[in-house]
């Protein structure tokens, strides 16, 4: 009997290896002559289990198969999802995006009640993520009993995947994912949480971001490494929804850019060959600035100082005049913050670089001003990219802007001061910022601390509270550092702050920073006095051909609206809707190629709207109520697209004749 079981296990393993050789040859090669060292299969008292020799424990409480099915039963009663909550909207801020999203969400609650439960019984599961494999019996159950559109399996221990190859017929279960044009599968055999995060983001970037919000997560084991992986997976899913943009955001970007084009008319064009023999200091208004402001004041003449956002008020208060002030946000709040805490005389001595979509009065508040073109912005796309390059890594926060612009300006030695990306000692900003002096701004920052649900590694060890935006900003800065380091091997960036550790930046203690500042022999007076004129250029309106550009925007938007409405109108079932989401990805991908401006104005609002529709189709309720919600969603969707098109036409007068 034992020999027969052994032969069966070997036969299954060989068939699985043959399948992997065909579809994942690198994995197959690793496992051909593989021998587990840490994990051992046990069958004591007729109970199948896995013994972990490292922790001296068994993976399952009793019998692996029975325990796995009990866990499956619990999961089916309490499916774990990340994004299935639908938040009500109170204030639409006069934004079309929020107005129609509110209509949809109000309809959701009117039909499904105040506390709808989630269920995928009887319907196709959009996305299911398994963390931890063990024998794989739980995954086998789902693949045999449910239709799963997007399947992601994460196993940090290669030995456990090896064991599963003897007990689960992966070659049968995964064959449909190889052959299906609409189903997707990925196996992540990785123990590094960061690499897992990147792989998850890449997977949903490929299959479509709406499927990320439709993800259920099944965690097979609980351990500290698994907990960290789970957090990274959740973060990756949330990251897919960050930076989507929305209609009003891009509409304002177009409007502001067209105004700034007329009233400012000057654009920053970097010269990447330029290398300046002077270090730069990027000054943010994080709490660490309090520790270093006096040191910066003492040595200010050794640096090119870039002021970011609300840091400008702190610098004026301490008698430090920056060489450049920068901004990224397109709303008026940063402008109001600067006006409230700085004097006109001080500002008139400082050059200003703002994004093309910035609040137009901002540019008139400084001595001389120009705009840079922010990548992935509808307004920036008005400019031919072969002459007017878009700048990357400048968002989401203004300190990202400062770091990126320092590199684009030719500085290869950069110090970050007040760039924390976390809340050390539960502080959010340095003393002397508008957040200290203005009650409205002070209240706004209370939300920052309340929403600090994440933790990040501190620059000097330990864990610090942070929020999703700061995590995004930190990741973006790290990506920027990697990219800039590849462009120039001499690029160095220093982080002496008491906030988050920034990968790629060199950590300095306060003592080390002081020593570096004191030993520097550089002098700001040696900077080329014409540095501004060398990188700032007047825009040639003829090159933009805006008359033709505007016609193409409106035409492309109108055509895509009709295509989306027609396709959505044919949706009758959950499976139809999942197919529609795949169509939407392809439709919008074509639009992106044909007219990227129309694409950006449409993409975010369409995706966010359809995310809510998808959530409604997985409420545990009757088929009639789901059908009612689907039909109402179609009507609101059509109304939203028409209202967006009408609002686009309001931009006509802003285009130059």
N, C-alpha and C positions, 0 to 999 in steps of 0.2 A: 504493500500500500504506500509506504514512504517513498519507494522508488518511483511509483507512478506519479505521485505528487511532485517529486523532484523533476521528473521528465516534463511534466506539464508546465512547471515554472520556467524551465529552461527553454521550452518551445515558445512560450509566450514572450520571453525576453528576446529571443532571436528574431521573432517576427516584429517586435517593437524596434529593435535595432535596425532591421531592414527598412522599416518605415522612416526612421530617422536618417539613415544613410541617403535616402532619396530626397528628404525635405529639410533636414538639418544635419548635414554631414559633419560639421565641426563637433557637434554634441555627440554624435554617434562614435566618432573617432576617440573621444575622451573616455567613453564608457565601454569600449570593446574589451579591454583587458583590465577593467577597473575592479578594485577590491575594497569594500568598505572597511574603515578602521575604527571609526567612532561608534557607528550604529550597528546593532546586531538583531536579527530576527529571532524571536523566541516563540515557543509553542508549549508552554508549561501548563499542564492540566487541561489541555485541549483549547487553551486561550491564546489567540494570535496577538503578538505585541512586538514592539521595537524597544530594545534596551539601549539607553544612551550611556556609554561608558565614561563620558566626560563628566556628566552630572550625577552618575550613579542612580538614574531614575528611569522609569518606563514612560513612553510617550502617551500611552492610553491608560485610563484608570483600571480597565479590566480586559475586555476583549476588543480588539481593534475594529472588527466589523460591526459588532453590536453598538459600541460606543460611537462610531461614526454615524450610524443610522439614527441613533438617539439625538446626536448633535444636529443632523439634517432636519429632523422633526421639529426641534426647537427653532432652528433658523426659519423654517417655513411659517411658523407662527409669529416670529419676530424678525423679519428680514431687516438686515442692517443696510441703511442707505445713507448717503452723505447729503444729498441735495433735495430730498423730497418735501421739505417744508416750503410753503408758499407764503411769503410775507405780504401782509396787506400794505397798501400805499395810502397814506393820508394826504400828503402834499405833493401835487404833480409839478409844482414849480413852473407852471405854464409850459412844460415840455410836452411835445406830442408823444414822445416815446413813453413817458410816464402816464400820460392821459389814457392811451390805449392799453397799456399794460394794466392800469388800474381797472379798466372796463373788463378785461379778461379775468383778472384775479377776483373781482367782485362777482363775476359770473361763476367762477370756480366755487366760491363759498356759498353762493345762492343755490347752486345745484347739489353740492356734496355735503353741505353742512359745515359747522365751525371746526370740527376736529376729525377730518377724514383719515382713515387708516390706509396704509399702502399694502397692496397685494399683487402678486403676479400669477395667481392661480388661473389656469386656463388661457393665459396669454403668452406671447413670446417675450422672453426677458431681453431687454435692450443690451445690457452689459452686466457681466458677472465677473468679479475679480476674486480669485482664490489666493489667500496668503497662507502658505503651508500646505504640504502635500501628504506627508505620512505615507500610508499605503495607497492613498488615492481613491478609497472607496466612496467618499463623499462626493468627489468630482464625478466619478463614474455614475453615481445615482442621478445627478443633475443632467448629465449628458444623455442618459437613457430615457429620462422622464420629462425633460423640458427642451424647448427650442430656445437656444441662446444665440442672440445675434452677434455679440462681441464677447469673446472669452479670453480672459487674461489669467494666467497661472503664474504665481510667484513662489519660487522655492529657493531659499537661501542656502540650503544644504544639498549639494550634488549627490551625496550618498543616499538621501531619502528618495530623490528622483530615480536613482539606480534601483533601489528596492522596489519602487512602484512599478518599474518595467516588468517585474516578475509576476505582479498580481492584477494588473489592469490592462485590458486590451486597447492600449492607446491607438494602435494602428487601425482599429475599427472605429473607435469613437471620434477620432480627429479627421478621418478621411473626408467627411462632408465639408469641413472647413477648407480643405485643399481644393475641393471641386466647386464649392459654392461661390458665385460672384458677389453675394451680398453678406456672407458671414465672414467674420475675421477672428483670428486666433493668434496669440503670442505667448510664448513660454519664456519667462525671465528666470534664469538660473544665476542668481547674483546675491551676494551677501552685503554689499555696500549700499546702505540706504539711499545715498545721493544718486548712485547709478540707477537704482530702482526707480527713483523719482523721475529721472530723465527719460528712462524707458517708458514709463507710464504716460508721461506727457507726449512722447513721440508717438505712442500707439494711438492715443485719442486725437492727436493732430492729424494722423493718417485716416482714421475712420470717421472723424467728424466730431467737433466739440459738443453737439447736443447729446451724444451718447455718453459723454462723461457725466452729465447731470443725471443720467438714467442708470447710474452704476450702483449695483449692490456689492457689498464686500463681505466675503465669507472668510473669517479667520479660524483656521483649524486648531492652532495651538496658541497658548499665551506664554510669552517669555519676554524678557527685556529687549532682546534684538527684534522680536516680532512686533512688539509695541512701537519701536522706533520705525520699523518698516511701515507699519500701519499709518503712523503719523505722516510719513513721507508720501504715502499713496494718497491720503486725504488731501494733503497740501497740493500734490500734483493735480488732482481733480479740480480743486479750487483754482489753481493757476490757469487751467484751461479756460476759465471764465473771466480771468482778469484781463483788462486791456481790450475787451471786445469792442469797446466804443458803443455809441448809439447815435441815432439820427441827429438829435439836437446838437450833440457834441461836434459832429462833423459839419453840420450846417453853420454853427457859430464859427468853426475853424475857417470855413470858406468865406463867411462874411468878414471876419476880422482880417483875414489875409488880404482880401480885396481892398479893404480900407487902408491897411498898413502899406499895401503896394502903392496906393495913391499918395498917402500922407508922409510915409517914411522913404520908401523907394530904394532903400539900400540893404544889401544882403551880405552876410558873412560867407566867404568862400575860403575854406582852409587850404593851406599849403603844407602837405604832409612831409615835404622835404625839409621844411624849416625846423631847426633845432636851436633853441634859445639857451644861452649860457647863464641862466638864472633859474632858481627854483621857484615854484608856485605854491601858494597856500590856498586851499579851498576851504572857505569858512562857512560852515553851517551853523544853525542855531540850536543844536543839541546841547544837553546839559554839560557835556564835557568841555564846552567852550569856556565855562566859568573857570576851569583850572588853568587854562592856557592864555587867556586874553591879555594878561599883563606881560607874559613872555613874548607874545606876538607884538605888542606895542613897543617893547624894548628893541626888537629886531626887525621892525616892519620894513626898514629900508633895504633889507637884504632879499626881499621877496617881491614877486608879482602876486598881489593879493586879489583873489576872486571872492566877492561877497555873494552869498546865495540867499535869496528870499529875505526872511525876517532878520537875518544876521546883520543887515545893514544898520539897523537902529543900535545894536550893541556896539558896533564898530565906531559909529559917530560918538556915542556916549563915552567911549574910551579914547577918543582922539586918534583914531586910526582911519586913514582915508584909503579905501580899496582902489585898485587900478581898474577894476571892472565889476559891474553888478550884473547878475544874470537872473533870468526867470524862465519858468516852463509853463505854468498854469495859464489857461486861456480866460479864466473868470476874473472878476474885478477885485476879489478878496486880497490877493498879494499886493495889488496896487494900493488899495486902501490901507493895508498894514504898513507899507513903506511911507506913505504920505503922513500917517499919524505919528510916526516916531522919528522922522528925519526932517531936516530943514531944507528948503529949496536951495539955499546957498550951498549947502553941503552936496546935494545931489547934482547941481549944475557943474561940479568939478569932476564928475565921474562918468565914464562911458557906460552905455547900457546895451546888452545883447539879450533880446527876448526871442522866444519862438515866434514863427510867422503868424501863429494863431492867437497871440497875446492880446489882452485888452488894449485897444488902441491908445487911450490916454497915457498908458505906461511909458510909451516911447517919448512923449513930450515932457516927462518929469525929470529928464536927465540932460546933461550938457550936450552929448551927442549920442545918437542911437542908431541901431540897425537890427535886423532880424536874421536869425539862422533858420534853416529849413529842417523841421522836425520830421524824422522818418515816420512812415505809416500815418500820415496826416493828410486829410483831403486837401487842405489849403496848399501844402507843400507840393502836391502833385500838379498844381497849376504851372509849375516851372519845369522846363526841359531838364532832365536829370544829367544830360551829358555836359551841361554848362553850369548848372546850379545843383550841386550835390546835396542830398539829404544827409543829415547827421544821425548816427545811431548811438544808443546807450545814453541818451540825454533825458530819459524819463524812467520811472514815474515821479521821482521827487527832484527838487531843485538842486540838491547836492549831487545827484547823478549828472545833472546839467553841468554843474561846476567842474566836476572831475573830467567829463568828456571834453568840454570846451578847453580846459587846460591842455589836454593832449592835442586837440585840433589846432590850438594856437602855437604849438611848438615846444611846450614845456615837457621835459622828460624826467624831472625830479619834482614830485608833488607830495605835499603834506596835507593831510586831512585834519581839520580842527573843528570840533563840534559836529562831527558826522557820526552819529551813534547807532541809528537803525534799531534802537532798543530803548528801554526805560530804566537806566541805572538809578537805583535808589528811588524808583517810582517818580522820577522827574521826566518831563517831556521836552522842555526847552530851557535854554540858558536864561539867566537873569537879564532883565533889561529889554527883552523882546516885547513885541506888541501883546504877546500872550500873558505877560505880567501886567501890562498897563491898561489894557482895554477889556472891559467886562464881557463883551460879546465874544471876543477871541478866547478869553479865559474859559468861558462855558464850552466853547467848541472843543477845547483840548481835553475837557473832562471825558468826552466820548473816547478819545484816544486811549486813555488809561483803562476805561471800562472794557474796551474791545481788545485789550492785550491778552488774548487767549493762547498765544503761542509762546514758545521759549526758543532762545537762540544761544549758541555758545558765546560766552563773553570774551572780549579781547584779552583779558587777563585771567581767564578761567571761569568756571562756574556757569550757571544758566541765568539768563535775563529774560524778563517778559518783553514781548513785542507784539506787533499786530501784522495782519496779512499784507498791508501795503508796504511796511518796512521790510518784511521778508522778500517781497517782490523787488523792492529797491536794492536790497543787499545782493540778491541773485543777479540783478541786472548789472550792478557795479562790478561784481566778480567776473561776469561775462565780458564786460568792457575791458577790465584789466587784462584778461587772457588775450583778447583780440589786439589790444594796443601793444602788449608785450611781444606778440608775434610780428607786428609791424615794425617794432623797434626794440631790439634786445637791450638797449640802454635804458629803457623805461623803468622807473622805480617809483613806488608809491608807499607812503608811510602812514601808519595808523597808530597814534598814541592815545586814542579815545578810550573811555571806560564803558563804551557800549558794546556792540556786536563785533566779534572777530570777522574780518573780511578776508576771504581767501585770496591770495595773490598780493595782498598788502603786507608790508613788513611792520610787525608790531614793535613799538617803541615805548619804554617806560617813561614817566615824566622826567626822570633823571637823564635818560638817554636823549630825549628830545631837547632838553636844555643844553646838553653838551654839544649836540649837533648844531643847534642854532648859534651857540657862542663861537663855535669853530668855523662857521661859514665865513668865507672872505668875499662873498658876492656883494654887488652894489646895484641897486635898482637904477641908479643914474646912468648906468652903462647900457640900459635897454634902449633899443632903437626908438627914438622919439616918434618915428613915423609908422610904428607897428600897426596902428589902427588903419591908416590909409592903405597899407599894403594888403590887408585882408578884407576890407570893406569895399564893395563894388556897387555902382548904380545899376538898377535893373533896366534892361532894354525891353519895353513893352511890346515892341514889334516881334521879338523872339517868342513871346508867350502865345501869340495868336489866340487871344482869349475869346474872340467872337465865335470862332469855330469850336473851341473847347467847350463853351457853355452849351452850344446846341447839341454836341455829342453827349454831354452829361445827361441832359433832360431826355434825349431820345433813348439812351441806354437804360435809364431808370424806368421809363414808361414801358419799354419792351419787356424788361425783366419782371415788372409788376404783373403784367398780363400772364406771363409764363408761370409765375408762382401761384397766382390765383387759380389758374386753370388746373395745375397739378394738384393743389390742395383740394380743389372742388371734387376731385375723383376719389379722395380718401374716404373709406367706409369703415375700416377695421383698424385695430392696433397694428397688425402686420402691414397694412397699407400705409399707415402713418410712418412706420419705421422705414419702409421703402421710400416714402416721400422725403424723409430726412436725408437719405443717401442721394436722392435726386437734387435736393437743395444744395448739398455740398458740391455736386458737379455743376449745377446751374451757376452758383455764385463763383465757382472757380473759373468758369468761362467768362463771366462778367468781369472778374478781376483782371483777366488778360485783355479784354476788349476796352474796358473803361474803369480803371482803378478808382477814380473819384466816385463814380456812381456806386461802385462796389462798397467803398468805405461808408458812404452815407446810408446804405441799405443793410449791410451785413450784421452789425451788432444788434440792432433792434429786431430784425427778423429772427436771428438765432435765439435771443432772449425770450421773445414771444413764443416761439415754438418749444422752448424748454418748458414753459409753463403748461402748454397744451400736453406735452408728453407726460408731465407729472399727473395731470388730470386723468389720463388714460390708464393709470395704474392705481387709482383709488379703489378701495374695496367696496364696490357698490354694484348696482344693477346695470345690465347692458343698455337699458333704455336711458339711464341718466348719463352714461358715457357718450351715447349717441347724441343726446341733447347738447352736452358740453362741446362735442366735436363740431356740430352744426353752428352753434353760437360762435365758436372760435373762428370758423371760416368767415363769418360775416364781419366780425371785429377786425380780422386780419386784412380783409379787403378794404375796409374803411380806413385802417391805419395807413396802408400803402397809398391810398388816394390822398389822404391828408398830407402825407410826407411829400408827395409829388407837387401838391398845391403850394406847400411851403417852399419847396425848392424854387418854384417860379418867382417867389418874392425876392430872390437874389439877383434877378435880371438887372435892376437899376445899379447894382454895385459893380457890375462888369464895365470896364472902360469901353467907350464907343469906338 
